[in-house]
Amino acid sequence: MNFSMEISPKTDLLTLPNLKDVYITFLPGGNYKETADKADELVKKGFNPIPHFPARSITNSAQLKEYVLRCKDVGVKQVLVIGGSREPVGDYESSIQLLETGYFEGMKIGIAGHPEGSPDISDSVLEKAMKDKKPYADYIVTQWLLNPQPIIDFISKQSVPVHVGITGPLKITSLIKFANIVGAKNSINFIKSNFSKALDLMKPKDPNDLIEKIKNHTNHFHIYTFGGLKETNQWLKDNNYA
């Protein structure tokens, strides 16, 4: 199985586990230069950095081009192109607009997938967006989920590899909080209907139940740590994943 992890530009690289693929966030209000600089650090330490390119956090074509060039200049080979925050700060409203620029030519491109939908976007709009983006994509990274069935259904409809989003070990209260944020309604219901099982999610081994149920459909898993990097590192080591 292959695991990747998501970090912020502020993350201390000494805390990272032995995973090759490391995604770097560019959150609303953040600075793309910090994300590019963190990519540079990762390249120098032998990682494969994958910076986020959130359309709605990028001001204009000039800024996008500079961001791409900064990343290419330090050796970035792979990117994740997403919509990002709810409100655009500039000219871009969707990830397809970034993809259509052609600036990412020669790079491996990941796009976002939402097996359980999005709180901000209708299912029909999401479906059209996926259809439009697919020609540019080498793979899909999904929102994090707990309910296996929507993931399996989603994977069955795709023509490119799907990297399934999972969480590191988190308390049940944190899982519900983050599920609400990403709009993972089915996963919230899954927690409620399987509460005795959900209590096990407080243990370091918690992601294994989901992995076991979908590993025949994908061998790529993308970890959202939500600040629990230490616990995630321990879980990876305990299970000989890193």
PEHU-V733045 format. One record per residue. N is the residue number from 1. RES is the residue in one small letter. D_CENTER is the distance of its C-alpha to the mean C-alpha in Angstrom with 1 decimal. Layout:
# PEHU-V733045
n;res;d_center
N;RES;D_CENTER
N;RES;D_CENTER
This chain:
# PEHU-V733045
n;res;d_center
1;m;16.8
2;n;14.1
3;f;11.5
4;s;8.9
5;m;8.1
6;e;6.8
7;i;10.1
8;s;12.0
9;p;14.9
10;k;17.2
11;t;16.2
12;d;19.2
13;l;18.5
14;l;21.3
15;t;19.3
16;l;16.7
17;p;17.2
18;n;18.2
19;l;14.9
20;k;15.0
21;d;11.5
22;v;10.1
23;y;7.4
24;i;9.3
25;t;8.9
26;f;11.6
27;l;12.4
28;p;15.3
29;g;18.5
30;g;17.1
31;n;18.5
32;y;17.0
33;k;19.7
34;e;18.3
35;t;14.9
36;a;17.1
37;d;19.4
38;k;16.8
39;a;15.9
40;d;19.6
41;e;20.0
42;l;17.4
43;v;19.2
44;k;22.5
45;k;21.6
46;g;20.6
47;f;16.8
48;n;14.7
49;p;12.8
50;i;10.0
51;p;10.3
52;h;8.7
53;f;11.4
54;p;11.5
55;a;14.7
56;r;16.2
57;s;16.2
58;i;18.1
59;t;21.8
60;n;23.3
61;s;23.7
62;a;25.3
63;q;22.5
64;l;19.9
65;k;22.2
66;e;22.8
67;y;19.2
68;v;18.7
69;l;22.0
70;r;21.3
71;c;18.3
72;k;20.4
73;d;23.3
74;v;21.7
75;g;20.6
76;v;16.9
77;k;16.6
78;q;13.1
79;v;10.8
80;l;7.8
81;v;10.0
82;i;9.2
83;g;11.9
84;g;11.0
85;s;13.8
86;r;16.6
87;e;19.4
88;p;19.6
89;v;21.3
90;g;22.9
91;d;23.3
92;y;20.0
93;e;19.0
94;s;16.4
95;s;14.2
96;i;17.0
97;q;19.3
98;l;17.4
99;l;17.3
100;e;21.0
101;t;22.0
102;g;21.9
103;y;20.9
104;f;18.2
105;e;20.9
106;g;20.9
107;m;17.2
108;k;14.7
109;i;12.5
110;g;9.1
111;i;8.8
112;a;7.2
113;g;9.1
114;h;10.7
115;p;13.1
116;e;14.5
117;g;14.8
118;s;14.2
119;p;16.7
120;d;17.3
121;i;17.6
122;s;20.1
123;d;19.4
124;s;21.7
125;v;20.0
126;l;16.6
127;e;18.5
128;k;20.2
129;a;17.1
130;m;15.6
131;k;19.1
132;d;19.4
133;k;16.2
134;k;16.6
135;p;19.4
136;y;17.2
137;a;14.3
138;d;14.3
139;y;11.5
140;i;9.0
141;v;5.4
142;t;6.4
143;q;6.5
144;w;7.9
145;l;11.5
146;l;14.8
147;n;17.1
148;p;17.2
149;q;19.2
150;p;17.0
151;i;14.4
152;i;17.5
153;d;18.9
154;f;15.8
155;i;15.7
156;s;19.4
157;k;19.3
158;q;17.1
159;s;18.7
160;v;15.8
161;p;13.9
162;v;11.1
163;h;8.5
164;v;8.5
165;g;6.4
166;i;9.2
167;t;10.5
168;g;12.9
169;p;16.4
170;l;17.0
171;k;20.1
172;i;20.6
173;t;21.1
174;s;17.8
175;l;16.1
176;i;18.1
177;k;17.4
178;f;13.7
179;a;14.2
180;n;16.5
181;i;14.3
182;v;11.6
183;g;14.6
184;a;14.2
185;k;18.0
186;n;18.5
187;s;16.8
188;i;19.0
189;n;22.0
190;f;21.1
191;i;21.3
192;k;24.6
193;s;26.2
194;n;25.4
195;f;26.1
196;s;28.0
197;k;25.1
198;a;22.7
199;l;24.8
200;d;23.9
201;l;20.3
202;m;21.8
203;k;22.5
204;p;20.6
205;k;20.6
206;d;18.9
207;p;15.8
208;n;18.4
209;d;19.9
210;l;16.9
211;i;16.3
212;e;20.0
213;k;20.0
214;i;17.5
215;k;18.0
216;n;20.6
217;h;18.2
218;t;15.4
219;n;15.3
220;h;11.7
221;f;9.6
222;h;6.3
223;i;7.6
224;y;7.1
225;t;10.6
226;f;11.6
227;g;14.4
228;g;15.5
229;l;15.1
230;k;18.7
231;e;18.5
232;t;15.5
233;n;17.4
234;q;20.4
235;w;18.9
236;l;17.7
237;k;21.2
238;d;23.0
239;n;21.6
240;n;22.1
241;y;18.5
242;a;18.7
